[in-house]
Amino acid sequence: MKDKIIKLKDLKIAIVDDSSISALALGKMLDKRGAITFTFMNGLEILNRIKEENNAFDCIVMDIMMPKMDGILATKEIKKISKTPVIGLTSYDLDPIPQLIKDAGMYAYLLKPCQLTKMENLIVEAVSLKKN
């Protein structure tokens, strides 16, 4: 477990979720493990931030269903300008959601509520692949 804490230390992670409670809870959990988290309420907000600074974050954790711009469309647009890995979060994975997530270019996705250990492992894995 200490290994994972060290690996998350100082990683900048964007959390995109229209539920401020969910975003805050996930942010606090990742912060306790040494990450530096930033929250956004929809896909348009994170897309605009990435347009300002392409490499602002090491990883993006993004809800799939949000107002203004959902996670699928936001990821497609982000992938046109950035190599930042995106991990999706969804409440259900019925067809066609898994295929839409894959087609959008997300690294992977987790079902809500997700286990923090799984989230940590995916973030570390995605960031490690980006740096190689």
Helices and strands as residue ranges (DSSP letters): H 2-8, E 12-16, H 20-32, E 36-40, H 43-52, E 59-63, H 71-81, E 86-90, H 97-104, E 108-111, H 116-131
